[in-house]
Structures are given as C-alpha cells and as structure tokens.
Amino acid sequence: MLNRLRGAMTRLFTPVARVLLRAGVSPDAVTVTGTLVVVVTALWAFPTGHFLAGSLVIAVFALTDSLDGVMARQAGRSGPWGAFLDSTLDRFGDAAIFGGIVLWGFGVGDDELTATLALAALVLGSVVPYARARAEGLGMNGSGGIAERADRLLLVLGATGLVGFGLPVVVLTVVLGLLTVASAVTVVQRMAKVRRQARALEVAPSDGAAGAGA
C-alpha cells in the first residue's frame, strides 16, 4: 500500500537530499542516524507508556526512510552495500518498536495479551523479509503480500499514537492481532509465490530435454 507512494516521496525528498549531500552528509550516515533515533525512541517511549510522543518521533523517521536511497542515487552511489545496510538496520528498528510494546505490556502496562500479540507480530513480521531475501538469494522473486513492512509500520504506529491520544488500549490489542494474522498470511503468500516459481524451474529443463530428444 505505502510502497505505491515511493514516487511521490522521492520527489519530496530530492531537494532535501541535495542539501544534505552539499553539506557533506553521506547516505549511510542518514541510514544509521535514523535507525538510532527509532531504536532509542521506541525502547524509551513505549516501555514507559509515552505512546503518542514515541509514535510521532518514529513516524517522522519512518517517513524519511527513503531519504538515504534518494541521496545515494543523487550521488551516484546506489549499490548493494546501501541496500544491505538499509535492510539490515530496518530489522533493528522493527524489533525496537514491537519490543518496546512487549516491554510495556509485561511492565507498566500490565497487559499480557497485548504483549503476547506484539511478540507474535514481531516474530512473524521478521519472517516476512526473510522469505523475500531467501527467495532472492535463490534467484526468485519473493516480494508482495497483504502486509509489507510499510503497511505494518503504519498500522502499529497509528494504533500506538491513538492510544497515546486517549483511546483505549484495546485498539492497540486489536491492531496487533490483525498484524499477526496479516503477517502470517503474507508469509504464506510469499511461500506460495516462490513455490510456483520453483515448480516452473523444475518443469522447464524437462520440457527442454523432451524437445531435444524429439
């Protein structure tokens, strides 16, 4: 869903990227700084119940997640290292966000159900990008599904922000439950997609061999 907005985000961040590059800021520095802010904010604000403040700060840096990529393209430095760094550090950010909610639920929030669902959403959410990465490592496409990373972040940050604004915690609980199910469905969708590609690769050599012998 949010991935469709990347074109607009690129146009929005292009002037900012040019300013940062002229100031000598590297794309990697932006990636690392953004991740540090997200991790520190999530692990402080969420466990202590500061949902609104934490959600707003994290949302700002989540929205600028593509800024480093825009900078790399502007500087002609796009490559595998930047993509690897961005993807790897994204996992730290995701873990901090959901982990912060887990700590809140088992701590000051005293809400074991919400904490358990947050943990389940974190675990299943981490399998989603692994499925894609493993598929690409095997030369196949494992993207897609109903709950990609941007969608998961939008939902969880929206829920924590609303709870911080005064809505009942059940809103967060329900959203985490939906995210858990959606992440599981996304994993299955990606597995099915890779399975179809694998079967096609298995059939293709046989067809070629049959044609050669005819």
C-alpha positions in Angstrom: 0.0 0.0 0.0 2.5 2.6 1.1 5.1 1.3 -1.3 2.9 2.9 -4.1 3.8 6.4 -2.6 7.5 6.0 -3.2 7.5 8.1 -6.4 5.9 11.0 -4.5 8.3 10.5 -1.6 11.2 10.6 -4.0 10.1 13.9 -5.5 9.5 15.3 -2.0 12.9 14.3 -0.6 15.0 15.2 -3.7 15.6 18.8 -2.6 16.5 17.7 1.0 18.9 15.1 -0.4 20.7 17.7 -2.4 21.1 20.0 0.6 22.4 17.1 2.8 24.9 16.0 0.1 26.2 19.5 -0.4 26.7 19.7 3.4 28.9 16.5 3.2 26.4 14.2 4.8 26.6 10.6 3.4 23.6 8.3 2.7 25.0 5.8 5.2 25.1 8.4 7.9 21.4 9.2 7.3 20.6 5.5 7.5 22.4 4.9 10.7 21.2 8.1 12.4 17.6 7.3 11.5 17.8 3.8 12.9 19.5 5.0 16.1 16.7 7.6 16.7 14.0 5.0 16.1 15.6 2.4 18.3 16.3 4.7 21.2 12.9 6.4 21.0 11.0 3.0 20.8 12.9 1.5 23.7 12.4 4.5 25.9 8.9 5.9 25.0 6.9 2.7 24.5 8.0 0.8 27.7 7.3 3.9 29.8 3.9 4.4 28.2 4.7 7.5 26.2 2.9 6.2 23.1 2.0 9.5 21.5 5.4 11.1 21.7 7.1 7.9 20.6 4.8 7.3 17.7 5.2 10.9 16.4 9.0 10.8 16.5 9.2 7.3 15.0 6.7 8.2 12.3 8.8 11.2 11.2 11.9 9.0 10.7 9.9 6.1 9.2 8.5 8.5 6.6 12.0 9.6 5.8 13.3 6.1 5.4 13.7 6.5 1.7 15.8 9.7 2.0 19.0 7.7 2.1 18.1 6.0 -1.1 17.4 9.3 -2.8 20.7 10.6 -1.6 22.6 7.6 -2.9 21.0 7.9 -6.3 21.7 11.6 -6.4 25.4 11.0 -5.5 25.7 8.0 -7.9 26.4 5.7 -5.1 23.5 3.3 -5.3 24.7 -0.3 -4.9 24.3 -3.5 -2.9 26.0 -2.1 0.2 23.4 0.6 0.7 20.6 -1.8 0.1 22.1 -4.3 2.5 22.7 -1.7 5.2 19.2 -0.3 4.9 17.5 -3.7 5.1 19.6 -4.9 8.0 19.1 -1.8 10.1 15.3 -1.9 9.3 15.2 -5.1 11.3 16.6 -3.3 14.3 14.0 -0.6 14.0 11.1 -3.1 13.7 12.4 -5.1 16.7 12.7 -2.0 18.9 9.1 -0.8 18.0 7.4 -4.1 18.7 9.9 -5.0 21.5 9.0 -1.7 23.2 5.3 -2.6 23.2 6.2 -6.1 24.6 8.2 -4.4 27.5 5.2 -2.1 28.2 2.7 -5.0 28.2 4.8 -7.1 30.6 5.8 -4.0 32.6 3.9 -0.8 33.5 1.0 -1.7 31.1 0.3 -5.0 32.9 -1.3 -6.3 29.7 0.0 -9.7 28.8 -2.4 -10.2 25.9 -1.1 -7.1 24.1 2.5 -8.0 24.9 2.0 -11.5 23.6 0.4 -10.3 20.3 3.2 -7.7 19.9 5.7 -10.5 20.3 3.9 -12.7 17.8 3.7 -9.8 15.3 7.4 -9.2 15.8 8.3 -12.8 15.1 6.1 -13.3 12.1 7.0 -9.8 10.8 10.6 -10.8 10.8 9.9 -13.9 8.7 8.3 -11.8 6.0 11.5 -10.1 4.9 13.5 -13.3 5.4 11.2 -15.1 3.0 11.9 -12.4 0.4 15.6 -12.3 1.0 15.9 -16.1 0.8 13.9 -16.2 -2.4 16.1 -13.5 -4.0 19.2 -15.4 -2.9 17.9 -18.4 -4.9 17.2 -16.2 -7.9 13.5 -15.9 -7.4 11.0 -13.2 -6.5 9.6 -13.4 -3.0 8.0 -9.9 -2.7 4.4 -8.9 -2.3 1.7 -9.9 0.1 -1.0 -8.1 2.1 1.3 -6.8 4.9 4.6 -5.4 3.7 6.9 -3.5 6.1 5.5 -0.1 5.4 1.9 -1.3 6.0 2.9 -2.9 9.3 4.6 0.3 10.5 1.6 2.4 9.5 -0.8 0.3 11.4 1.2 -0.2 14.6 2.3 3.5 14.8 -1.2 4.6 14.1 -2.5 2.4 16.9 0.1 3.4 19.5 -0.5 7.1 18.5 -4.3 6.8 19.0 -3.8 5.0 22.4 -1.4 7.7 23.4 -4.0 10.3 22.4 -6.5 8.7 24.7 -8.2 5.8 23.0 -8.5 2.5 25.0 -5.6 0.0 24.8 -8.0 -2.5 23.1 -7.4 -0.5 19.9 -3.7 -1.5 20.0 -4.5 -5.0 21.0 -6.9 -5.5 18.1 -4.4 -4.0 15.6 -1.6 -6.2 16.9 -3.9 -9.2 16.5 -4.7 -8.2 12.9 -1.0 -7.6 12.2 -0.1 -11.1 13.5 -2.7 -12.7 11.2 -1.7 -10.5 8.2 2.0 -11.2 8.6 1.2 -15.0 8.7 -0.9 -14.6 5.6 1.9 -12.7 3.9 4.5 -15.4 4.7 2.2 -18.0 3.2 1.6 -15.8 0.1 5.3 -15.4 -0.4 5.9 -19.1 0.1 3.2 -19.9 -2.5 4.8 -17.5 -4.9 8.2 -19.0 -4.6 6.8 -22.5 -4.8 5.2 -21.6 -8.2 8.5 -20.3 -9.5 10.4 -23.3 -8.2 7.9 -25.7 -9.9 8.3 -23.8 -13.1 12.0 -24.1 -12.9 11.7 -27.9 -12.3 9.4 -28.3 -15.3 11.4 -26.2 -17.8 14.5 -28.4 -18.0 12.3 -31.5 -18.6 10.5 -29.7 -21.4 13.8 -28.7 -22.9 15.1 -32.2 -22.7 12.0 -33.7 -24.3 12.2 -31.2 -27.1 15.9 -32.0 -27.7 15.2 -35.8 -27.9 12.2 -35.4 -30.3 
